[in-house]
Amino acid sequence: MSGELTETNRDLRRQLAERQDVELALRLSEARLERAQQIGQLGNWEWDVIENKLTWSDEIYRIFGVSPPELDLNYEAFMGFVHPDDRLRVERVVAESLSRLAPFSVEHRIVLADGSVKHLYERGEVQADDSGRAVKTFGTVNDITERKLVEELLLKEKEEQRILIKKLE
């Protein structure tokens, strides 16, 4: 009996050590993913279409300038951030994706609480149930504001050069 208890104890300690190793590896992996999302200004999201519940990664909260407890996340809350001039286009892209069960990508702007504007690139995929009804979407949000500002500067410089060349002719 004592030998069996010793063997069971040893087995339990081994299982516990293996579990702790797995938990540590998972925490390290999550920390690396979090850091990579921060560096890339890229977050991930999931939308339960049926329940209208949206889940964001920490990076998306940072991009949108809000904290998790500040916001009851659903599709309407997300659309409240979308720049008024971009809302109709974003709604169309999402609706078409849901109806066709097709992936989507869209560039759009959001307006933060302080009035500042960010440019985003979003990609998503739709998951359907057995009857072919869209039930979830999964996707990413990438803050492309810096890239858009550089593009605008380059276009402005190009236009200024064109005007200068015309004046010299």
C-alpha contacts under 8 A as a table, 3 or more apart, distances in Angstrom:
res1	aa1	res2	aa2	distance
1	M	4	E	5.15
1	M	5	L	6.32
2	S	5	L	5.10
2	S	6	T	6.16
3	G	6	T	5.07
3	G	7	E	6.13
4	E	7	E	5.06
4	E	8	T	6.02
5	L	8	T	5.00
5	L	9	N	5.90
6	T	9	N	5.02
6	T	10	R	6.12
7	E	10	R	5.06
7	E	11	D	6.14
8	T	11	D	5.00
8	T	12	L	6.09
9	N	12	L	5.10
9	N	13	R	6.16
10	R	13	R	5.14
10	R	14	R	6.20
11	D	14	R	5.10
11	D	15	Q	6.18
12	L	15	Q	5.05
12	L	16	L	6.03
13	R	16	L	5.02
13	R	17	A	6.11
14	R	17	A	5.12
14	R	18	E	6.18
15	Q	18	E	5.07
15	Q	19	R	6.10
16	L	19	R	5.04
16	L	20	Q	6.13
17	A	20	Q	5.06
17	A	21	D	6.18
18	E	21	D	5.06
18	E	22	V	6.25
19	R	22	V	5.06
19	R	23	E	6.11
20	Q	23	E	5.03
20	Q	24	L	6.07
21	D	24	L	5.13
21	D	25	A	6.16
22	V	25	A	5.07
22	V	26	L	6.13
23	E	26	L	5.03
23	E	27	R	6.19
24	L	27	R	5.11
24	L	28	L	6.17
25	A	28	L	5.12
25	A	29	S	6.08
26	L	29	S	5.02
26	L	30	E	6.11
27	R	30	E	5.10
27	R	31	A	6.13
28	L	31	A	5.05
28	L	32	R	6.18
29	S	32	R	5.11
29	S	33	L	6.19
30	E	33	L	5.07
30	E	34	E	6.09
31	A	34	E	5.05
31	A	35	R	6.16
32	R	35	R	5.10
32	R	36	A	6.05
33	L	36	A	5.05
33	L	37	Q	6.12
34	E	37	Q	5.18
34	E	38	Q	6.31
34	E	58	D	7.67
34	E	59	E	7.52
35	R	38	Q	5.06
35	R	39	I	6.20
36	A	39	I	5.14
36	A	40	G	6.01
37	Q	40	G	5.13
37	Q	41	Q	5.56
37	Q	42	L	4.88
37	Q	43	G	5.82
37	Q	59	E	6.27
38	Q	41	Q	5.00
38	Q	42	L	6.73
38	Q	43	G	8.00
38	Q	59	E	6.06
39	I	42	L	7.83
40	G	142	N	7.66
41	Q	59	E	6.89
41	Q	63	I	7.44
41	Q	142	N	5.76
41	Q	143	D	5.55
42	L	59	E	6.65
42	L	60	I	7.35
42	L	140	T	6.70
42	L	141	V	5.53
42	L	142	N	4.35
42	L	143	D	6.55
43	G	56	W	7.47
43	G	57	S	5.74
43	G	58	D	7.27
43	G	59	E	4.95
43	G	60	I	4.96
43	G	140	T	5.51
43	G	141	V	5.20
43	G	142	N	6.53
44	N	56	W	6.19
44	N	57	S	5.48
44	N	59	E	7.82
44	N	60	I	7.00
44	N	138	F	7.58
44	N	139	G	5.64
44	N	140	T	4.26
44	N	141	V	6.18
45	W	54	L	7.15
45	W	55	T	5.49
45	W	56	W	4.51
45	W	57	S	6.17
45	W	60	I	7.90
45	W	138	F	5.83
45	W	139	G	5.35
45	W	140	T	6.04
45	W	141	V	7.74
46	E	54	L	5.78
46	E	55	T	5.16
46	E	56	W	6.73
46	E	136	K	7.08
46	E	137	T	5.75
46	E	138	F	4.48
46	E	139	G	6.45
47	W	52	N	6.77
47	W	53	K	5.74
47	W	54	L	4.37
47	W	55	T	6.32
47	W	74	N	7.71
47	W	75	Y	7.79
47	W	136	K	5.49
47	W	137	T	5.16
47	W	138	F	6.42
48	D	51	E	5.55
48	D	52	N	5.40
48	D	53	K	5.13
48	D	54	L	6.29
48	D	135	V	6.15
48	D	136	K	4.61
48	D	137	T	6.76
49	V	52	N	4.83
49	V	53	K	6.97
49	V	134	A	7.06
49	V	135	V	5.08
49	V	136	K	5.20
49	V	137	T	7.20
50	I	135	V	5.71
50	I	136	K	7.55
52	N	74	N	5.45
52	N	75	Y	6.40
53	K	73	L	6.17
53	K	74	N	4.80
53	K	75	Y	7.32
54	L	73	L	5.12
54	L	74	N	4.81
54	L	75	Y	6.72
55	T	73	L	6.86
56	W	59	E	7.87
56	W	60	I	5.95
56	W	61	Y	6.89
57	S	60	I	5.54
57	S	61	Y	6.88
58	D	61	Y	5.21
58	D	62	R	6.45
59	E	62	R	4.97
59	E	63	I	6.16
60	I	63	I	4.90
60	I	64	F	6.09
60	I	141	V	6.98
61	Y	64	F	5.18
61	Y	65	G	5.94
61	Y	66	V	5.30
61	Y	67	S	5.94
61	Y	68	P	6.84
62	R	65	G	4.94
62	R	66	V	6.37
62	R	67	S	7.55
63	I	143	D	6.85
64	F	81	F	7.99
64	F	110	I	7.84
64	F	112	L	6.37
65	G	112	L	6.61
65	G	113	A	7.59
66	V	70	E	6.59
66	V	71	L	7.57
67	S	70	E	5.42
67	S	71	L	7.23
68	P	71	L	5.98
69	P	72	D	7.55
71	L	77	A	7.74
72	D	77	A	7.23
73	L	77	A	5.85
73	L	78	F	7.16
74	N	77	A	5.33
74	N	78	F	6.48
75	Y	78	F	5.17
75	Y	79	M	6.21
76	E	79	M	4.98
76	E	80	G	6.13
77	A	80	G	5.08
77	A	81	F	7.07
78	F	81	F	5.55
78	F	82	V	6.92
79	M	82	V	5.04
79	M	87	R	6.93
81	F	110	I	5.09
81	F	111	V	5.42
81	F	112	L	6.71
82	V	86	D	6.54
82	V	87	R	5.84
82	V	108	H	7.26
82	V	109	R	5.92
82	V	110	I	4.29
82	V	111	V	6.30
83	H	86	D	5.30
83	H	87	R	6.24
83	H	108	H	7.46
83	H	109	R	5.31
83	H	110	I	4.85
83	H	111	V	5.65
84	P	87	R	5.35
85	D	88	L	7.41
86	D	89	R	5.53
86	D	90	V	6.25
86	D	108	H	6.01
86	D	109	R	6.77
87	R	90	V	5.16
87	R	91	E	6.02
88	L	91	E	5.10
88	L	92	R	6.14
89	R	92	R	5.11
89	R	93	V	6.21
90	V	93	V	5.14
90	V	94	V	6.20
90	V	106	V	7.04
90	V	108	H	7.34
91	E	94	V	5.23
91	E	95	A	6.01
92	R	95	A	5.10
92	R	96	E	6.01
93	V	96	E	5.28
93	V	97	S	6.14
93	V	104	F	6.91
93	V	105	S	7.88
93	V	106	V	7.30
94	V	97	S	5.07
94	V	98	L	6.18
94	V	104	F	7.35
95	A	98	L	5.16
95	A	99	S	6.13
96	E	99	S	5.13
96	E	100	R	5.94
96	E	102	A	7.86
97	S	100	R	5.30
97	S	101	L	5.44
97	S	102	A	4.86
97	S	103	P	6.08
97	S	104	F	6.03
97	S	125	E	7.92
97	S	126	V	7.16
98	L	101	L	5.02
98	L	102	A	6.88
98	L	126	V	6.58
98	L	134	A	5.89
99	S	102	A	7.88
99	S	134	A	7.53
101	L	125	E	7.85
101	L	126	V	5.53
101	L	127	Q	7.23
101	L	128	A	7.12
101	L	134	A	6.58
102	A	125	E	6.51
102	A	126	V	6.25
103	P	123	R	7.39
103	P	124	G	5.54
103	P	125	E	4.30
103	P	126	V	6.31
104	F	123	R	5.56
104	F	124	G	5.28
104	F	125	E	6.50
105	S	121	Y	7.20
105	S	122	E	5.44
105	S	123	R	4.23
105	S	124	G	6.46
106	V	121	Y	5.82
106	V	122	E	5.36
106	V	123	R	6.63
107	E	119	H	7.18
107	E	120	L	5.59
107	E	121	Y	4.42
107	E	122	E	6.30
108	H	119	H	5.84
108	H	120	L	5.45
108	H	121	Y	6.61
109	R	117	V	6.50
109	R	118	K	5.46
109	R	119	H	4.41
109	R	120	L	5.85
110	I	117	V	5.63
110	I	118	K	5.39
110	I	119	H	6.55
110	I	120	L	7.45
111	V	115	G	5.79
111	V	116	S	5.77
111	V	117	V	4.66
111	V	118	K	6.64
112	L	115	G	5.25
112	L	116	S	5.41
112	L	117	V	6.25
112	L	118	K	7.74
113	A	116	S	7.44
118	K	143	D	7.09
118	K	144	I	7.63
118	K	145	T	5.37
119	H	143	D	6.08
119	H	144	I	5.39
119	H	145	T	4.57
119	H	148	K	7.05
120	L	141	V	6.45
120	L	142	N	5.50
120	L	143	D	4.70
120	L	144	I	5.32
120	L	145	T	6.85
121	Y	141	V	5.81
121	Y	142	N	5.10
121	Y	143	D	6.59
121	Y	144	I	6.55
122	E	139	G	7.04
122	E	140	T	5.56
122	E	141	V	4.59
122	E	142	N	6.32
123	R	139	G	5.32
123	R	140	T	5.41
123	R	141	V	6.86
124	G	137	T	6.44
124	G	138	F	5.37
124	G	139	G	3.90
124	G	140	T	6.48
125	E	137	T	5.44
125	E	138	F	5.40
125	E	139	G	6.24
126	V	134	A	6.42
126	V	135	V	7.58
126	V	136	K	5.89
126	V	137	T	4.37
126	V	138	F	6.60
127	Q	134	A	5.82
127	Q	135	V	5.94
127	Q	136	K	5.09
127	Q	137	T	5.87
127	Q	138	F	7.95
128	A	131	S	7.57
128	A	132	G	5.28
128	A	133	R	5.07
128	A	134	A	4.24
128	A	135	V	5.31
128	A	136	K	6.91
129	D	132	G	5.38
129	D	133	R	5.51
129	D	134	A	6.55
129	D	135	V	6.33
130	D	133	R	7.46
134	A	137	T	7.86
143	D	146	E	7.98
144	I	147	R	5.35
144	I	148	K	6.27
145	T	148	K	5.14
145	T	149	L	6.21
146	E	149	L	5.16
146	E	150	V	6.31
147	R	150	V	5.18
147	R	151	E	6.23
148	K	151	E	5.00
148	K	152	E	6.18
149	L	152	E	5.08
149	L	153	L	6.24
150	V	153	L	5.06
150	V	154	L	6.18
151	E	154	L	5.12
151	E	155	L	6.20
152	E	155	L	5.12
152	E	156	K	6.15
153	L	156	K	5.05
153	L	157	E	6.15
154	L	157	E	5.09
154	L	158	K	6.07
155	L	158	K	5.03
155	L	159	E	6.18
156	K	159	E	5.14
156	K	160	E	6.18
157	E	160	E	5.01
157	E	161	Q	6.14
158	K	161	Q	5.11
158	K	162	R	6.21
159	E	162	R	5.00
159	E	163	I	6.25
160	E	163	I	5.14
160	E	164	L	6.15
161	Q	164	L	5.01
161	Q	165	I	6.06
162	R	165	I	5.17
162	R	166	K	6.24
163	I	166	K	5.11
163	I	167	K	6.29
164	L	167	K	5.11
164	L	168	L	6.32
165	I	168	L	5.11
165	I	169	E	6.34
166	K	169	E	5.28
